[in-house]
Amino acid sequence: MSERRGFFKELLGWGAAAAWAAPVVGAAGTAAAQTPTSAPGKKLGFALVGLGSLSEHQIAPALFQKTKLCKLTGLVSGHPDKAMQWAKQYGVPEKNVYNYQTFDQIKNNPDIDVVYVVLPNSMHAEYTIRAAKAGKHVLCEKPMAISVKECDQMIAACKAAGRQLAIGYRLHFEPNNREMVRLAREKTFGAVKVIETAAGFPIDDPSQWRLDKKLAGGGSLMDIGIYALQAARYIAGEEPTSVTAQMSITDPVKFKPGVDESVLFTLKFPSGIVANCASSYATGLNRYRASAERGWFELQPALNYEGIKGRMRSNGVPKEFDFPPVDHFAAEMDDFADCILNGKQTRVPGEEGRRDLRIMAAIYESAASGKRVSL
């Protein structure tokens, strides 16, 4: 048990594990997002590096309308017309608009405190390191990088610069996912025995970067399957000791060598918990379930930007979770800003991203060899 507590304290990096698992309860008895603290009116300036779909539909609107401690003050894009259109839409000064060649000049811009890297996976390491060298804190989208070596380089660069590095694990700030962890930690239905997690969607455009090994570093596992891996780990509250995996490709035209279509993997944990996990670009998968001694609890859908739903069942009595909606990206950015403003460690540091890359490398190794791989 002490091993599990130690794992979560290290994982969160900001105090007791209960801080992850116990949302703030409001007057109505439902959980609310924790309110960050800072000097009144103080907001940190965020620069978005990469103006693709995620920035356009989720991150920029959250920065513009929903964050309390952050504001959009910089843009970095390889498309000047698009960048200037965004600058006009969001009130970003023209002097704060950069391209990938002029990016390093942000070191001279006091309007920018944090760089949010929202680029294809293979570019995460380069721009995290360049941002750190420019003296900026970094929030990097998941997966952190495409190799453990790159993760180490990113962590080292931010430490050398005295800047914080956080990974965009938005579900660490979502109340239904937090409730899953609380139920597991407090053994509400007894000890968890089996975990099932599945994350996937049918990918369409065969020309997109996610199907390019050089840009993505892999396939479904690196992109959507990381949610299944993360959920298994934070519900278990332990690091897995071994993994077995198998891979399936039904469309060899779309999925070239090194780009996985579907991956099934099983994680074994020190306490005896077994997690059966699935990742896919072939079909929709969107569910986490923990089966314990006296009942179960689950999320379905589990990882949508909106509409996550949870329920539990014990002694034949079902009950649904009841949490107010939270903008995941606003919550993660405000939390990171709070950590920077108040000298706290983020709960999703680079070391957490590195753990996932190490396990994903073992999953690929097991799928290729057909053997169990120890971690």
C-alpha positions as CSV (number, residue, x, y, z in Angstrom):
1,M,0.0,0.0,0.0
2,S,2.9,2.4,0.8
3,E,4.2,1.7,-2.7
4,R,0.9,2.8,-4.2
5,R,0.8,6.0,-2.1
6,G,4.4,6.7,-3.1
7,F,3.6,6.3,-6.8
8,F,0.8,8.8,-6.7
9,K,2.7,11.3,-4.7
10,E,5.5,11.1,-7.3
11,L,3.1,11.1,-10.2
12,L,1.2,14.2,-9.1
13,G,4.2,16.1,-7.9
14,W,2.1,18.5,-5.8
15,G,1.3,16.8,-2.5
16,A,-1.0,14.1,-1.3
17,A,-2.7,11.8,-3.8
18,A,-6.1,12.9,-2.4
19,A,-5.6,16.2,-4.3
20,W,-6.0,14.3,-7.6
21,A,-8.9,12.2,-6.4
22,A,-11.1,14.4,-4.4
23,P,-12.9,17.2,-6.3
24,V,-14.2,20.2,-4.4
25,V,-17.8,19.6,-3.3
26,G,-20.2,22.4,-3.7
27,A,-23.4,23.2,-1.8
28,A,-25.4,20.9,-4.1
29,G,-23.2,18.0,-3.3
30,T,-21.6,17.8,-6.8
31,A,-18.0,18.2,-7.5
32,A,-16.7,21.4,-9.0
33,A,-13.3,22.3,-10.5
34,Q,-10.8,23.5,-8.0
35,T,-10.3,27.2,-8.2
36,P,-6.7,28.3,-8.7
37,T,-5.3,31.1,-6.6
38,S,-3.2,34.0,-7.7
39,A,-2.8,37.7,-7.4
40,P,-6.1,39.4,-8.4
41,G,-6.1,40.2,-12.1
42,K,-2.8,38.5,-12.9
43,K,-2.9,36.5,-16.1
44,L,0.0,34.7,-17.8
45,G,0.5,35.1,-21.6
46,F,0.3,32.0,-23.6
47,A,1.6,31.5,-27.2
48,L,0.2,28.8,-29.3
49,V,2.7,26.9,-31.5
50,G,0.6,25.3,-34.2
51,L,-2.8,26.5,-35.3
52,G,-4.4,23.3,-36.3
53,S,-7.8,21.8,-35.5
54,L,-7.1,21.4,-31.7
55,S,-5.9,24.9,-31.3
56,E,-8.7,26.3,-33.4
57,H,-11.6,24.5,-31.9
58,Q,-10.5,23.9,-28.3
59,I,-7.5,25.7,-27.0
60,A,-7.8,29.2,-28.5
61,P,-11.5,29.5,-27.5
62,A,-10.7,28.3,-24.0
63,L,-7.9,30.9,-23.7
64,F,-10.1,33.7,-25.1
65,Q,-13.3,33.0,-23.1
66,K,-12.9,30.6,-20.2
67,T,-9.5,30.8,-18.5
68,K,-9.1,32.8,-15.4
69,L,-5.3,33.0,-15.2
70,C,-4.3,32.9,-18.8
71,K,-4.6,34.9,-22.0
72,L,-3.7,34.4,-25.6
73,T,-0.8,36.7,-26.3
74,G,1.2,34.9,-29.1
75,L,0.9,32.9,-32.2
76,V,3.4,30.7,-34.1
77,S,2.5,29.3,-37.5
78,G,3.9,28.4,-40.8
79,H,0.9,30.0,-42.5
80,P,1.2,33.8,-42.3
81,D,-2.2,34.6,-43.6
82,K,-3.9,32.3,-41.1
83,A,-1.8,33.6,-38.3
84,M,-2.7,37.2,-39.1
85,Q,-6.4,36.3,-39.3
86,W,-6.1,34.7,-35.9
87,A,-4.3,37.8,-34.5
88,K,-7.1,40.0,-35.6
89,Q,-9.8,37.6,-34.3
90,Y,-8.2,37.3,-30.8
91,G,-6.6,40.7,-30.4
92,V,-3.0,39.5,-30.6
93,P,-0.5,42.3,-31.5
94,E,1.2,41.7,-34.8
95,K,4.6,41.9,-33.1
96,N,3.6,38.7,-31.2
97,V,3.0,36.7,-34.3
98,Y,5.9,34.4,-35.3
99,N,6.8,31.7,-37.8
100,Y,9.0,28.7,-37.2
101,Q,12.1,30.5,-38.4
102,T,11.6,33.5,-36.1
103,F,10.3,31.5,-33.2
104,D,13.4,31.9,-31.0
105,Q,12.8,35.7,-30.9
106,I,10.1,35.1,-28.3
107,K,12.9,35.3,-25.7
108,N,12.7,39.1,-26.1
109,N,8.9,39.2,-25.7
110,P,7.7,39.8,-22.1
111,D,4.1,39.4,-23.2
112,I,4.7,35.6,-23.5
113,D,5.2,33.6,-20.4
114,V,4.1,30.1,-21.6
115,V,4.5,28.3,-24.9
116,Y,1.9,25.7,-25.7
117,V,3.2,23.2,-28.2
118,V,0.4,21.9,-30.4
119,L,2.3,20.4,-33.2
120,P,2.7,16.9,-34.8
121,N,4.4,14.5,-32.3
122,S,7.8,14.5,-33.9
123,M,8.1,18.3,-33.4
124,H,7.3,18.3,-29.7
125,A,10.9,17.9,-28.5
126,E,12.4,20.5,-30.8
127,Y,9.9,23.3,-29.9
128,T,9.9,22.4,-26.2
129,I,13.6,22.7,-26.1
130,R,13.7,25.9,-28.1
131,A,11.0,27.5,-25.9
132,A,12.9,26.5,-22.7
133,K,16.1,28.1,-24.1
134,A,14.0,31.2,-24.8
135,G,13.2,31.3,-21.1
136,K,9.5,30.3,-21.4
137,H,7.5,27.7,-19.5
138,V,6.2,24.9,-21.7
139,L,2.8,23.1,-21.9
140,C,3.3,20.3,-24.5
141,E,0.5,18.3,-26.0
142,K,0.5,14.5,-25.6
143,P,2.2,12.3,-26.4
144,M,5.2,14.2,-24.9
145,A,7.5,13.0,-27.7
146,I,8.2,10.0,-29.9
147,S,11.0,8.5,-27.8
148,V,12.2,8.3,-24.2
149,K,15.4,9.9,-25.3
150,E,13.5,13.0,-26.5
151,C,11.6,13.1,-23.3
152,D,14.9,13.2,-21.3
153,Q,16.2,16.0,-23.5
154,M,13.0,18.0,-23.0
155,I,13.1,17.5,-19.2
156,A,16.7,18.5,-19.1
157,A,16.2,21.6,-21.2
158,C,13.4,22.9,-19.0
159,K,15.3,22.2,-15.8
160,A,18.4,23.9,-17.1
161,A,16.3,27.0,-17.9
162,G,14.5,26.9,-14.6
163,R,11.2,26.6,-16.3
164,Q,8.2,24.3,-15.7
165,L,7.2,21.6,-18.2
166,A,3.7,20.2,-18.3
167,I,2.1,17.6,-20.6
168,G,-1.4,18.1,-21.9
169,Y,-3.2,15.4,-20.0
170,R,-6.5,17.2,-19.9
171,L,-8.4,14.3,-18.2
172,H,-6.4,14.9,-15.0
173,F,-8.5,18.0,-14.6
174,E,-11.9,16.4,-15.5
175,P,-14.2,15.6,-12.5
176,N,-15.5,12.3,-13.7
177,N,-12.0,10.9,-14.3
178,R,-11.0,12.3,-10.9
179,E,-14.0,10.5,-9.4
180,M,-12.8,7.2,-10.9
181,V,-9.5,7.7,-9.1
182,R,-11.2,8.6,-5.8
183,L,-13.4,5.5,-5.9
184,A,-10.3,3.3,-6.5
185,R,-8.1,5.0,-3.9
186,E,-10.7,4.9,-1.2
187,K,-11.7,1.4,-2.1
188,T,-15.4,2.4,-2.1
189,F,-16.3,-1.0,-3.5
190,G,-13.3,-2.9,-2.2
191,A,-10.0,-3.4,-3.9
192,V,-10.0,-2.9,-7.7
193,K,-9.2,-6.2,-9.4
194,V,-9.6,-5.7,-13.2
195,I,-9.5,-2.5,-15.3
196,E,-10.7,-2.2,-18.9
197,T,-9.9,0.8,-21.0
198,A,-10.6,1.5,-24.6
199,A,-9.9,4.5,-26.8
200,G,-10.3,4.8,-30.5
201,F,-11.9,6.4,-33.5
202,P,-12.1,5.5,-37.2
203,I,-9.5,7.7,-39.0
204,D,-10.5,9.1,-42.3
205,D,-8.1,11.2,-44.5
206,P,-5.2,8.9,-45.4
207,S,-3.0,11.9,-46.1
208,Q,-3.1,13.4,-42.6
209,W,0.0,13.6,-40.5
210,R,-1.2,11.0,-38.0
211,L,-0.6,8.3,-40.6
212,D,2.9,9.5,-41.3
213,K,5.4,7.6,-39.2
214,K,8.0,10.4,-39.4
215,L,5.5,12.9,-37.9
216,A,3.5,10.7,-35.6
217,G,6.1,8.3,-34.3
218,G,3.5,5.5,-34.5
219,G,-0.2,5.1,-35.0
220,S,-3.3,4.8,-32.9
221,L,-1.4,4.0,-29.7
222,M,0.7,7.2,-29.8
223,D,-2.4,9.4,-30.5
224,I,-5.6,8.0,-29.0
225,G,-4.4,4.9,-27.2
226,I,-2.4,6.9,-24.8
227,Y,-5.7,7.8,-23.1
228,A,-6.3,4.1,-22.5
229,L,-2.8,3.7,-21.1
230,Q,-3.1,6.7,-18.9
231,A,-6.5,5.7,-17.5
232,A,-5.3,2.2,-16.6
233,R,-2.3,3.8,-14.7
234,Y,-4.2,6.4,-12.8
235,I,-7.0,4.1,-11.8
236,A,-4.6,1.4,-10.7
237,G,-2.4,3.9,-8.9
238,E,0.7,1.9,-9.7
239,E,3.3,1.5,-12.4
240,P,2.8,-1.7,-14.4
241,T,5.5,-4.4,-14.1
242,S,4.9,-6.1,-17.4
243,V,3.0,-5.8,-20.7
244,T,1.8,-8.2,-23.4
245,A,0.4,-6.9,-26.7
246,Q,-0.8,-7.8,-30.1
247,M,-1.4,-5.6,-33.1
248,S,-3.9,-5.8,-36.0
249,I,-3.9,-4.1,-39.4
250,T,-6.9,-4.6,-41.6
251,D,-6.1,-1.9,-44.1
252,P,-2.4,-2.2,-45.2
253,V,-2.9,0.5,-47.8
254,K,-3.8,3.2,-45.2
255,F,-1.6,1.8,-42.5
256,K,2.0,1.7,-43.6
257,P,4.8,-0.1,-41.6
258,G,5.3,1.5,-38.2
259,V,1.8,3.0,-38.1
260,D,-0.5,0.8,-36.0
261,E,-4.2,0.5,-36.7
262,S,-5.4,-1.4,-33.6
263,V,-3.4,-2.5,-30.6
264,L,-4.6,-4.7,-27.7
265,F,-2.4,-4.7,-24.6
266,T,-2.6,-6.1,-21.1
267,L,-0.8,-4.5,-18.1
268,K,0.0,-6.3,-14.9
269,F,0.5,-4.3,-11.7
270,P,2.4,-5.1,-8.5
271,S,-0.8,-5.5,-6.4
272,G,-2.2,-8.1,-8.9
273,I,-4.5,-5.7,-10.8
274,V,-4.8,-6.6,-14.5
275,A,-5.7,-3.9,-17.1
276,N,-7.0,-5.0,-20.5
277,C,-6.6,-2.0,-22.9
278,A,-7.5,-1.3,-26.5
279,S,-6.4,1.4,-28.9
280,S,-7.7,1.7,-32.5
281,Y,-7.9,3.9,-35.6
282,A,-10.4,1.4,-37.0
283,T,-13.5,1.9,-34.8
284,G,-14.9,4.0,-32.0
285,L,-13.8,3.0,-28.5
286,N,-14.6,5.2,-25.6
287,R,-14.9,3.5,-22.2
288,Y,-13.1,3.0,-18.9
289,R,-14.3,0.4,-16.3
290,A,-12.9,-0.7,-13.0
291,S,-14.3,-3.9,-11.5
292,A,-13.8,-4.2,-7.7
293,E,-14.6,-6.7,-5.0
294,R,-18.1,-5.4,-4.4
295,G,-19.1,-3.5,-7.5
296,W,-17.8,-1.6,-10.5
297,F,-17.6,2.0,-11.7
298,E,-17.1,3.2,-15.3
299,L,-17.1,6.1,-17.7
300,Q,-18.8,5.9,-21.0
301,P,-18.1,8.1,-23.0
302,A,-14.8,8.5,-21.1
303,L,-12.7,10.9,-23.0
304,N,-14.9,13.3,-25.1
305,Y,-14.2,17.0,-24.8
306,E,-17.8,17.3,-23.6
307,G,-20.5,14.9,-22.3
308,I,-18.4,12.4,-20.3
309,K,-20.7,10.3,-18.2
310,G,-20.0,8.0,-15.2
311,R,-21.9,5.4,-13.3
312,M,-21.3,2.8,-10.6
313,R,-23.1,-0.2,-9.3
314,S,-22.9,-2.1,-6.0
315,N,-25.3,-4.7,-4.5
316,G,-27.4,-4.4,-7.6
317,V,-28.0,-0.6,-7.1
318,P,-26.9,1.6,-10.0
319,K,-26.0,5.3,-9.5
320,E,-24.8,7.9,-12.0
321,F,-22.1,10.4,-11.4
322,D,-23.3,14.0,-11.0
323,F,-20.6,16.6,-11.9
324,P,-20.9,19.9,-13.7
325,P,-19.2,20.2,-17.1
326,V,-15.7,21.5,-17.2
327,D,-13.7,22.9,-20.1
328,H,-10.7,20.5,-20.0
329,F,-8.3,22.8,-21.7
330,A,-9.2,25.9,-19.6
331,A,-8.8,23.8,-16.5
332,E,-5.4,22.4,-17.5
333,M,-4.1,25.8,-18.5
334,D,-5.4,27.6,-15.4
335,D,-3.8,24.9,-13.2
336,F,-0.5,25.3,-15.0
337,A,-0.6,29.1,-14.6
338,D,-1.5,28.6,-11.0
339,C,1.6,26.4,-10.5
340,I,3.8,29.0,-12.2
341,L,2.4,32.0,-10.3
342,N,2.6,30.2,-6.9
343,G,5.7,28.2,-7.3
344,K,4.0,24.8,-7.2
345,Q,4.8,21.7,-9.2
346,T,2.4,20.7,-11.9
347,R,0.6,17.4,-11.5
348,V,1.4,16.4,-15.1
349,P,5.2,17.1,-15.4
350,G,7.5,15.8,-18.1
351,E,8.4,12.8,-16.0
352,E,4.8,11.7,-16.4
353,G,4.9,11.9,-20.1
354,R,8.2,10.0,-20.1
355,R,6.5,7.1,-18.2
356,D,4.0,6.7,-21.0
357,L,6.6,6.7,-23.7
358,R,8.6,4.0,-21.9
359,I,5.5,1.8,-21.6
360,M,4.4,2.4,-25.2
361,A,7.9,1.4,-26.4
362,A,7.4,-1.9,-24.4
363,I,3.9,-2.4,-25.9
364,Y,5.3,-2.1,-29.4
365,E,8.2,-4.4,-28.5
366,S,5.7,-7.0,-27.2
367,A,3.4,-6.7,-30.2
368,A,6.4,-7.3,-32.5
369,S,7.9,-10.2,-30.6
370,G,4.8,-11.9,-29.3
371,K,6.4,-12.1,-25.9
372,R,5.7,-10.5,-22.5
373,V,8.0,-7.5,-21.8
374,S,9.0,-6.6,-18.3
375,L,9.0,-3.0,-17.3
